[in-house]
Amino acid sequence: MRSHTYHTFGLALALLFPYVKSSTLTIGVLLSWDESSPSYSASFPGVINLAFDEIDDLNLLPNYDVRWVWHDTHCDDDESGQAMQDFDEYGVDVVVGPACSESAGEVYEFAEYFDIPLISWAAPSISLSDSDAYPNMVRLLPDYAALAPAIAAFAAELGWANVAVLHSEDARGLHAP
């Protein structure tokens, strides 16, 4: 059974043809290898390879050599900014990540400066939903506000009368733990 995420990722990449400057598509991937990070997963490199295999199997990017480079951001603004500068040196065509809302704004500023599209598989902060502020950013996970109806329906299905969602707010918007 094929994963919906692989299809979504592959289709998102296929829509980026206008940005690709050669027959080699270089993808920069921002990961957090800090075990305390909400986006930590030691399996990400393997999953990325599976996604690229799926793209090849579905022939979504014919005649393109797809390569990827990654950077550990620790969900940190400074690390994320350095990663984007490194990606510019590698000639990255598109950036996938970060999963952390905390560093997504910083990453977007660099992506906009370098004219590189940004695909985030998470970064669910409501503030990142502003398409005027982030026109070149695509997220595969909806923001918290869009998830609220699904959470309410789930709670109703289970017969729960009271549900609470914990969050914090800072200059970048709302964040769930």
C-alpha positions as CSV (number, residue, x, y, z in Angstrom):
1,M,0.0,0.0,0.0
2,R,1.4,3.3,-1.0
3,S,1.6,6.2,1.4
4,H,-0.4,9.3,0.9
5,T,2.5,11.3,2.1
6,Y,4.8,9.9,-0.6
7,H,2.2,10.8,-3.3
8,T,1.8,14.3,-1.9
9,F,5.5,14.9,-1.7
10,G,6.1,13.6,-5.2
11,L,3.3,15.7,-6.6
12,A,4.5,18.8,-4.8
13,L,8.0,18.2,-6.4
14,A,6.5,17.6,-9.8
15,L,4.8,21.1,-9.6
16,L,8.2,22.7,-9.2
17,F,9.5,22.2,-12.7
18,P,9.6,25.9,-13.4
19,Y,12.1,26.3,-10.6
20,V,14.5,23.6,-11.8
21,K,17.4,25.1,-13.6
22,S,18.9,21.9,-15.1
23,S,18.1,18.2,-15.6
24,T,19.4,17.6,-12.0
25,L,16.9,18.4,-9.2
26,T,18.7,19.0,-6.0
27,I,16.6,19.0,-2.9
28,G,17.7,20.4,0.4
29,V,16.2,18.6,3.4
30,L,16.1,20.2,6.8
31,L,16.0,17.7,9.7
32,S,16.3,17.8,13.4
33,W,18.3,15.0,14.9
34,D,17.9,16.3,18.5
35,E,15.9,13.6,20.3
36,S,14.0,16.3,22.3
37,S,12.7,17.8,19.1
38,P,9.1,17.2,18.1
39,S,10.2,16.4,14.6
40,Y,13.0,14.0,15.6
41,S,13.2,10.7,13.7
42,A,16.2,8.6,13.1
43,S,14.3,7.0,10.2
44,F,14.0,10.2,8.1
45,P,16.8,9.5,5.7
46,G,15.3,6.0,4.9
47,V,11.9,7.6,4.5
48,I,13.3,10.2,2.1
49,N,14.9,7.4,0.0
50,L,11.5,5.6,-0.1
51,A,9.8,8.8,-1.2
52,F,12.4,9.2,-4.0
53,D,11.9,5.5,-5.0
54,E,8.2,6.2,-5.2
55,I,8.8,9.3,-7.4
56,D,10.8,7.1,-9.7
57,D,8.3,4.2,-9.7
58,L,5.4,6.6,-10.6
59,N,7.6,8.3,-13.2
60,L,6.7,11.7,-11.7
61,L,10.0,13.4,-12.6
62,P,11.0,11.8,-15.9
63,N,14.4,12.8,-17.3
64,Y,15.5,14.3,-14.0
65,D,18.3,13.1,-11.8
66,V,17.0,13.7,-8.3
67,R,19.6,14.3,-5.5
68,W,19.3,15.5,-2.0
69,V,21.5,17.0,0.7
70,W,20.4,17.4,4.3
71,H,21.3,19.6,7.3
72,D,20.6,19.1,11.0
73,T,18.9,22.3,12.2
74,H,18.2,21.3,15.8
75,C,15.0,23.4,15.2
76,D,17.2,26.4,15.8
77,D,17.0,29.7,13.8
78,D,20.8,30.1,13.6
79,E,21.4,26.5,12.4
80,S,18.5,26.8,10.0
81,G,19.9,30.0,8.5
82,Q,23.4,28.4,8.1
83,A,21.7,25.4,6.4
84,M,20.0,27.7,3.9
85,Q,23.4,29.4,3.1
86,D,25.0,26.0,2.6
87,F,22.1,24.9,0.4
88,D,22.6,28.0,-1.8
89,E,26.3,26.9,-2.3
90,Y,25.0,23.4,-3.3
91,G,22.6,24.9,-5.8
92,V,19.5,23.5,-4.1
93,D,16.4,23.9,-6.3
94,V,13.8,23.3,-3.5
95,V,13.9,23.0,0.3
96,V,11.9,20.4,2.2
97,G,11.4,21.2,5.8
98,P,11.7,22.3,8.5
99,A,9.1,20.5,10.6
100,C,9.5,23.0,13.4
101,S,7.4,26.1,13.3
102,E,10.0,27.9,15.4
103,S,12.5,28.0,12.6
104,A,10.2,27.9,9.5
105,G,10.0,31.7,9.4
106,E,13.8,32.1,9.4
107,V,14.1,29.4,6.7
108,Y,11.4,31.1,4.6
109,E,13.3,34.4,4.6
110,F,16.3,32.7,3.2
111,A,14.2,30.7,0.7
112,E,12.6,33.9,-0.5
113,Y,15.9,35.7,-0.8
114,F,17.4,32.8,-2.8
115,D,14.2,32.4,-4.8
116,I,13.8,28.7,-3.7
117,P,10.4,27.1,-3.0
118,L,9.9,25.7,0.5
119,I,7.9,22.5,1.2
120,S,7.3,21.8,4.9
121,W,5.8,18.4,6.0
122,A,4.8,20.0,9.3
123,A,5.4,23.5,10.8
124,P,1.8,23.8,11.9
125,S,1.9,27.3,13.4
126,I,-1.2,29.3,12.3
127,S,0.9,32.3,11.5
128,L,2.5,30.3,8.6
129,S,-0.9,30.0,6.9
130,D,-0.7,33.6,5.7
131,S,-0.2,33.1,1.9
132,D,0.6,36.8,1.4
133,A,3.5,36.5,3.9
134,Y,4.6,33.1,2.7
135,P,3.7,32.8,-1.0
136,N,6.4,30.2,-1.9
137,M,5.7,27.9,1.0
138,V,3.7,24.7,0.8
139,R,2.8,22.7,3.9
140,L,1.7,19.0,3.8
141,L,0.3,19.2,7.3
142,P,-2.6,21.7,8.0
143,D,-2.2,24.3,10.7
144,Y,-3.7,24.0,14.2
145,A,-6.8,25.9,13.3
146,A,-7.6,23.6,10.4
147,L,-7.1,20.6,12.7
148,A,-9.6,21.8,15.3
149,P,-12.7,20.5,13.5
150,A,-11.1,17.1,13.1
151,I,-10.2,17.0,16.8
152,A,-13.7,18.0,17.7
153,A,-15.2,15.3,15.5
154,F,-12.9,12.7,17.0
155,A,-13.9,13.8,20.5
156,A,-17.6,13.6,19.6
157,E,-17.2,10.2,18.1
158,L,-15.6,9.0,21.3
159,G,-18.4,10.6,23.3
160,W,-16.1,13.1,25.1
161,A,-17.9,16.1,26.5
162,N,-14.8,18.2,27.3
163,V,-11.6,18.5,25.3
164,A,-8.6,20.9,25.9
165,V,-5.8,21.8,23.5
166,L,-2.7,23.2,25.1
167,H,-0.7,25.7,23.3
168,S,1.7,28.6,23.7
169,E,2.0,31.8,21.8
170,D,5.0,33.9,20.9
171,A,5.9,36.4,18.1
172,R,5.6,33.7,15.5
173,G,2.1,32.6,16.5
174,L,0.5,29.7,18.3
175,H,2.4,26.5,19.0
176,A,1.1,23.2,20.4
177,P,3.5,21.2,22.6
